[in-house]
Amino acid sequence: MPDEDVSLLKALIRREESGSSWSRPMDLGAHDGSNHSSRLKRLADKGMVKRARRNSICNVLMNSARGSYVYSISDAGRAALQKNNAE
């Protein structure tokens, strides 16, 4: 698993342990050009993270396919992280 994916999964666990069950990419260190959103979407497509539309005004009013999302680690993501740490 790429180091960037491992870092994101670990960051999601740290946020969860601090009481934040859902995180925005910027909560995980994202900035312009960091590709956090696309990496998180790819992890969600693989089932390693859960993805939900953020309840923002733009998402509600515009109801477009594009929008902002929040993420949470899944059981599959935890298992992949444990497997990666064991190797």
Phi and psi restraints in degrees (value plus and minus 20) as a CYANA .aco file:
   2 PRO   PHI     -79.6   -39.6
   2 PRO   PSI     126.8   166.8
   3 ASP   PHI     -76.9   -36.9
   3 ASP   PSI     -55.6   -15.6
   4 GLU   PHI     -84.3   -44.3
   4 GLU   PSI     -58.1   -18.1
   5 ASP   PHI     -86.7   -46.7
   5 ASP   PSI     -63.2   -23.2
   6 VAL   PHI     -79.5   -39.5
   6 VAL   PSI     -64.3   -24.3
   7 SER   PHI     -81.2   -41.2
   7 SER   PSI     -62.2   -22.2
   8 LEU   PHI     -86.3   -46.3
   8 LEU   PSI     -63.0   -23.0
   9 LEU   PHI     -83.2   -43.2
   9 LEU   PSI     -61.5   -21.5
  10 LYS   PHI     -84.6   -44.6
  10 LYS   PSI     -59.7   -19.7
  11 ALA   PHI     -84.1   -44.1
  11 ALA   PSI     -58.8   -18.8
  12 LEU   PHI     -83.6   -43.6
  12 LEU   PSI     -59.5   -19.5
  13 ILE   PHI     -85.6   -45.6
  13 ILE   PSI     -63.9   -23.9
  14 ARG   PHI     -80.6   -40.6
  14 ARG   PSI     -62.7   -22.7
  15 ARG   PHI     -84.5   -44.5
  15 ARG   PSI     -60.7   -20.7
  16 GLU   PHI     -83.3   -43.3
  16 GLU   PSI     -62.8   -22.8
  17 GLU   PHI     -84.9   -44.9
  17 GLU   PSI     -44.9    -4.9
  18 SER   PHI    -110.6   -70.6
  18 SER   PSI     -14.6    25.4
  19 GLY   PHI      82.7   122.7
  19 GLY   PSI     -16.0    24.0
  20 SER   PHI    -125.3   -85.3
  20 SER   PSI      82.1   122.1
  21 SER   PHI     -93.6   -53.6
  21 SER   PSI     -45.8    -5.8
  22 TRP   PHI    -144.4  -104.4
  22 TRP   PSI     121.9   161.9
  23 SER   PHI    -151.4  -111.4
  23 SER   PSI     123.0   163.0
  24 ARG   PHI    -105.6   -65.6
  24 ARG   PSI     136.9   176.9
  25 PRO   PHI     -73.4   -33.4
  25 PRO   PSI     -59.2   -19.2
  26 MET   PHI     -85.5   -45.5
  26 MET   PSI     -45.2    -5.2
  27 ASP   PHI     -89.1   -49.1
  27 ASP   PSI     -39.8     0.2
  28 LEU   PHI    -122.8   -82.8
  28 LEU   PSI      -8.5    31.5
  29 GLY   PHI      78.9   118.9
  29 GLY   PSI      -8.5    31.5
  30 ALA   PHI     -87.7   -47.7
  30 ALA   PSI     129.1   169.1
  31 HIS   PHI    -171.9  -131.9
  31 HIS   PSI     152.6   192.6
  32 ASP   PHI     -73.5   -33.5
  32 ASP   PSI     107.5   147.5
  33 GLY   PHI      61.7   101.7
  33 GLY   PSI     -13.8    26.2
  34 SER   PHI    -104.4   -64.4
  34 SER   PSI     -33.1     6.9
  35 ASN   PHI      43.7    83.7
  35 ASN   PSI      -1.3    38.7
  36 HIS   PHI     -79.6   -39.6
  36 HIS   PSI     -64.6   -24.6
  37 SER   PHI     -82.4   -42.4
  37 SER   PSI     -65.8   -25.8
  38 SER   PHI     -88.6   -48.6
  38 SER   PSI     -56.4   -16.4
  39 ARG   PHI     -86.5   -46.5
  39 ARG   PSI     -62.2   -22.2
  40 LEU   PHI     -85.3   -45.3
  40 LEU   PSI     -59.1   -19.1
  41 LYS   PHI     -82.8   -42.8
  41 LYS   PSI     -62.9   -22.9
  42 ARG   PHI     -82.9   -42.9
  42 ARG   PSI     -61.2   -21.2
  43 LEU   PHI     -84.5   -44.5
  43 LEU   PSI     -56.3   -16.3
  44 ALA   PHI     -86.3   -46.3
  44 ALA   PSI     -60.2   -20.2
  45 ASP   PHI     -82.9   -42.9
  45 ASP   PSI     -49.7    -9.7
  46 LYS   PHI    -105.3   -65.3
  46 LYS   PSI     -26.6    13.4
  47 GLY   PHI      66.0   106.0
  47 GLY   PSI     -12.5    27.5
  48 MET   PHI    -102.9   -62.9
  48 MET   PSI     -42.2    -2.2
  49 VAL   PHI    -153.6  -113.6
  49 VAL   PSI     135.6   175.6
  50 LYS   PHI    -116.4   -76.4
  50 LYS   PSI     124.8   164.8
  51 ARG   PHI    -149.6  -109.6
  51 ARG   PSI     113.5   153.5
  52 ALA   PHI    -159.3  -119.3
  52 ALA   PSI     125.1   165.1
  53 ARG   PHI     -83.9   -43.9
  53 ARG   PSI     115.3   155.3
  54 ARG   PHI     -94.2   -54.2
  54 ARG   PSI     120.5   160.5
  55 ASN   PHI    -104.4   -64.4
  55 ASN   PSI      44.8    84.8
  56 SER   PHI    -119.7   -79.7
  56 SER   PSI     142.3   182.3
  57 ILE   PHI     -80.2   -40.2
  57 ILE   PSI     -63.4   -23.4
  58 CYS   PHI     -81.6   -41.6
  58 CYS   PSI     -63.6   -23.6
  59 ASN   PHI     -84.0   -44.0
  59 ASN   PSI     -60.4   -20.4
  60 VAL   PHI     -91.8   -51.8
  60 VAL   PSI     -67.6   -27.6
  61 LEU   PHI     -94.4   -54.4
  61 LEU   PSI     -61.8   -21.8
  62 MET   PHI    -106.8   -66.8
  62 MET   PSI     -49.5    -9.5
  63 ASN   PHI      26.3    66.3
  63 ASN   PSI      24.9    64.9
  64 SER   PHI    -111.5   -71.5
  64 SER   PSI     146.6   186.6
  65 ALA   PHI     -86.4   -46.4
  65 ALA   PSI     -52.4   -12.4
  66 ARG   PHI    -103.3   -63.3
  66 ARG   PSI     128.6   168.6
  67 GLY   PHI     156.7   196.7
  67 GLY   PSI    -199.6  -159.6
  68 SER   PHI    -118.6   -78.6
  68 SER   PSI     129.9   169.9
  69 TYR   PHI    -149.6  -109.6
  69 TYR   PSI     139.8   179.8
  70 VAL   PHI    -138.5   -98.5
  70 VAL   PSI     136.5   176.5
  71 TYR   PHI    -153.7  -113.7
  71 TYR   PSI     131.8   171.8
  72 SER   PHI    -165.4  -125.4
  72 SER   PSI     125.6   165.6
  73 ILE   PHI     -92.0   -52.0
  73 ILE   PSI     123.5   163.5
  74 SER   PHI    -121.5   -81.5
  74 SER   PSI     151.9   191.9
  75 ASP   PHI     -81.1   -41.1
  75 ASP   PSI     -57.0   -17.0
  76 ALA   PHI     -85.2   -45.2
  76 ALA   PSI     -56.2   -16.2
  77 GLY   PHI     -86.7   -46.7
  77 GLY   PSI     -60.4   -20.4
  78 ARG   PHI     -82.8   -42.8
  78 ARG   PSI     -63.5   -23.5
  79 ALA   PHI     -84.4   -44.4
  79 ALA   PSI     -61.9   -21.9
  80 ALA   PHI     -84.3   -44.3
  80 ALA   PSI     -58.5   -18.5
  81 LEU   PHI     -86.7   -46.7
  81 LEU   PSI     -62.5   -22.5
  82 GLN   PHI     -83.8   -43.8
  82 GLN   PSI     -60.9   -20.9
  83 LYS   PHI     -83.4   -43.4
  83 LYS   PSI     -63.1   -23.1
  84 ASN   PHI     -83.2   -43.2
  84 ASN   PSI     -59.9   -19.9
  85 ASN   PHI     -89.5   -49.5
  85 ASN   PSI     -48.8    -8.8
  86 ALA   PHI     -95.9   -55.9
  86 ALA   PSI     -42.7    -2.7
